Amino acid sequence: MKQTKSDLAIIAAVAQLLAVVLTVAALFFARDVFIPLALGLLLSFLLSPIVSRVQRLGVPNIAAVIATALIAFIFLAGGITLLGRELTALVGDLPKHKGELVEKARSLAGLTTGVGGTLNELADEVTEAMEGRALSEEPVAETGPEASPTVLQRWTDKVFPPEKSASDQLPNDGSTPKSPLYIVPVQDDLPLASWASTAGTVLSPLATAGLVTVFALFMLIHREDLRDRIIAVISHGDYVTTTEALDEVASRISRYLVAQTIINTSYGVVMAAGLTIIGMTMTEDGVFPNAILWGVLATCLRFVPYIGPTAAAIFPLAIALSVFPGYGVFVAALLLIVLMELISNNVVEPWLYGTSTGISAVAVIVAAVFWGWLWGPVGLLLSTPLTVCLVVLGRHVPRFRMMATLFGEEVDIRPSLRFYQRLLVGDQHAATELLHAHLAETNYNQTCDEVLVPALKRIRKDHNADRLSDADANRLFALAGGLIAEFHQRQRPDENEVEQTDSDAVEETLPHVIGCVSHHFSESLILNILRHGGNGVYDLNSVDDEGLPQDAAKQIVKSAPAVVVIVVLPTGGTPQASFLCRCIRSEGYRGPIVISCLGKFKNFDSLFVRLRKAGATSVTTSYSQTRSKLESLVNRHDPIARIRQPVLA
């Protein structure tokens, strides 16, 4: 049977891996279909809040969609027109700035002539070999002020070649590879072929844009019907979970897109205004070339994670470096961009985004790399929304919960598991800090119930399952015991305050409570927690846990405590606790007995009846219940204890 379950688990894992591979392959090979569909869905998420607001004004659905689409297309057409006009002006002005760029490039190349001379000579030889020229044909290097140019200067001359005079033209005498003996002119492409190639290049993006528009309009018009159909198909009867998941996906992506649009548009406006001010105050002409273009380009590029802001910054910086003499305008533009990035990343984005996406920073990077590899630049644009869908799917569907754990912003790891992991690696300092951080957010009882007790139970569970050896389990229990003692020591008030309180109060002996373990020595750690928790209310002492239950019962009767508490740390222990309770009753003890079974039990009712028949007064299932019950029973036994307040809240 075990072998069959193992084989089934292996088959299920292989099937899941195969499903992932097939899904990725389908997304890659069918990207011509999925990319327009994903872009249309993204555009519908962006425009859906606007359509809903227009509908609330009493406008019909189709009219609201058409009006919203027209407004969006007007803004888009205006942006494209403005971008095209600025690009045309930039291309026309580029030849004017060639001299300044060449001068700066050559001045930078001149820095390498002193120290890197040998490397330049080696690079010259490599370049000559690549160009197929013999070394003997090169003139001897000069040592005067007219020395041969460096490699960087050669490359600069290749990018910006100087105008050749008629004397520089080589004759076609066949003496060198650059002066062939015969020249056969090659006819250019036929007009029809050239036109077809240009038309294909232009029409392909237009066709994709048309598909995106059709998909977006269709999804906006029939969004309610599509939502109902999707819920009916994928819900499998669980309409609540499916509806919540779709609502969360829609709200998160819509908020993210709207916030990103506001941030990027504001960023582009500020960049254009800042570059314009720099041009007016720091240049002779009073103009920074194409400032509006760089603002619009920054708005568009910043939709692409990580790569977009960098690309948006390169263009204006390159223009500032190549157009204006000196480096003052370049430094001013660089400071402007750095200041805007700092404000945007640390102030504006956290304020507007908040928890709109719900994915971690690492997930954004991983998603950008994966979707960029899968779908190219469009994948970079869609990476964050698609990852949001996966995280929401993992949050609502148990089978995909791994997605939410790996990529979610809030990792659903219980504090007890974090504390247990610190114990496993022996990081005492981190474990202590975790305890105090949890105590600062909650209270003492919750820290014990949510961190300390579950960690001790986890040690027991792993030890029983042979995941921990006896030595490792003992080491972890010893480390946990030391942390518990240190934790309570830090929580104690100053000794002078305690002495002052005791001198003012009536000197009365605290009620005596006896604690017993049921079957394992780790339960003595729970008794230590109860002892420290009852400081100022009761005095808890433990009986010897190595003796027989009859001997422990005789010792309890002899001590005549106000309350007896028996701790059970699962797994197991309830039969031993029941037998110990009978022994205590058989010895003649008539006081209250509290059995603390720390855990969740499916058959708690039958367990409660069985322990009550054994003589237990109360049965508790958590530290906070046990402590409250002890304080209540102590107050009944000792009326003076009612005025005492516990030191630990």
PyMOL commands that set and color helices and strands:
alter all, ss='L'
color gray80, all
select helices_A, chain A and resi 2-29+31-56+61-110+117-131+135-137+151-159+166-168+191-221+223-234+239-282+291-301+307-323+328-353+361-375+377-396+398-407+415-424+428-441+444-464+470-491+495-504+523-533+549-559+574-586+604-613+623-637+639-643
alter helices_A, ss='H'
color red, helices_A
select strands_A, chain A and resi 512-517+539-542+563-568+593-597+618-620
alter strands_A, ss='S'
color yellow, strands_A
deselect
rebuild
show_as cartoon
